[in-house]
Amino acid sequence: MTVSFEKLKSEFERILLSLNFNEGKAELCATIFAENSRDGVYTHGLNRFPTFVEFVKDGLVKPDAEPTKEDAFGALEQWNGNLGPGILNARFCMERAMELANEKGIGCVAIKNTNHWMRAGTYGWQAAEAGFIGICFTNTIANLPPWGGIDPRLGNNPLVIAIPCKDGHIVLDMAVSQYSVGKLNQYKSNKQELPLPGGYDAAGHLSTDAAAILKSKRLLPVGFWKGSGLSLVLDLLATVLSQGNSTAKITQSEKESGVSQVFICIKPNSSEQTAHLIEEIISYTKTSRPEHEGGAISYPGENTLRTREKSLKDGVLVDEGIWEKVCGL
């Protein structure tokens, strides 16, 4: 079924106000949850909202908490999220990184004791829409075995790189696992097979069965050993730069709270030459022949813009069961 963007947002806002969010915070969180579904990232929009509500009720997310600055040197600042809503802390940090980039050309904000930021790409879009190159990443609870291992010891540690472009921003938003946990749960709920192997089953065989992969807890890292290494260094960077919790520490509580994140902004040269260089790269990439007849080559973020346009025109696609559950909160 479909629901209008405004209806989706207003329902989220109603529930957040009932959970003691003030009007400004409720409106911003509701907007981002609705925008995530609008852009086709259902796993971190409507589908994730009931879990967010549960974390608020359990005291893991504190609606009235505000980030506080703990240290600063050069273009780097360290902040404490004080277990506030991850969405709000992340928006704040990317905004602060942009302010630093305006002053110094580059800005880096690292934050500890924050919470799940929902769709990682939200903050890449935030930077690109303001004309900045944005890079951000987070650590997570352990849900990915290191290469050659069986037990989860790494996080899927999403990475975002965004480049502003007048014809449509380029926004890479990727988990370090082949499929994010949210995407695996979506395939499991829909009883759909994965298009490509996403992990291992209990017998240690590569599998396209999302339920079997979630049960074994053996997600497949992108690029095999390369993804495993990338996950490790992102955790190291997020932990060291923020002086916060590592994946090892986060996992001890068995709840994904108190994570560490990094936000980097770079102020690009906004000349015609810059625009030409971006166009050259995108145009050349698109000259590749499509694998399938009628197919097309897309850059990261291009399909998001198409989905956004369709959602605003025809309504946002929602899972009817989850929508009814949220409306009953």
C-alpha positions, 0 to 999 in steps of 0.5 A: 500500500502507499501513504502520502509523505505528509501522512507518514511524517505526521504519524511519526511526529504524533508518536514522538511527541507522546514519547516526550520529544519536544516539538522541534526534535519530534519534527526533525526525527519524523521528517528523516524517518519519512524521508528514508521511506520516501527514498526507498530505504524502508529498512531505516524508515517505517520498518525501523521506527518500532525498534526506535520507539522500543529503544526510547521506552527502554531508556537507551535513547534519551529524547532530551539529551544534547551533544556536548563538546569535549575537546578540539584541536585544529579542524577536529572536534570531539563530542559526546552524544550523551545517548541522545537520538542518533538522528539528531546527533548526526545532523548536528555533527555534519552541520558542525563539520560544515561550519569547520570546513567553511572556516578551514577548508576541511572539518572533522567531528567525531562523536561518542555515546551516540545512537543508531543514525538510521539511514547513513546516507541521510548525512551525505545528502545533507552535506552535498545539498549544502555544497560540501563533500561529505564523508561519514561512518559509524561502528556498530554491534558485532554482526560480521565475522572477520575473514576466516572466522566464524564468530561475529567480531566486526560491525557492518560499519556503514560508510558514506561518501557524498559529492555535490553535483548540479545534475544530481548529487553522487551519494555512496551509502554502503554497509560493509556487509554484502547486505545490511542486517535491515535488508536481510530482514526485509528479504526474510519478511518478504520470503524472497531469495537474495539476488546474490549470496549474502552470507553463510548458512549453519553448514558453512555454505554460501547462501541466498537465504536471508533467514539462514544467514541471520540465524548463522550470524555469518554475514558476508563482507563486501570484497571478502577479506577486503571488506573485513579489513575495511570494517576493522579500520573504520571501527578503529578510526571511529573509536580512536577519533571519538575516544568512544566505544569500540564494536567490542565494547558496544557488543557487551551490552547486547544492545546497539547503543553508545556507538562512535561516529565520524563526520568529515566535510571538505569545501570543494572548489565550486569552479566550472572546472570542478563541474567538468571533471565530475561530468567527465567521470560520470559520462565515461562510466555510463558509456559501459554497455549494460549487462542486460537489454534495456538496462542502464548504468547508474551512479550512486544516488541516481536511483534514490532521486528517481524513487524520491520523485515517484514517492512524492508523486504516487505516495510512499510504499509501506508494509501494511502490517508495519504501518498498522503497527505504527499507527497503533503505537 
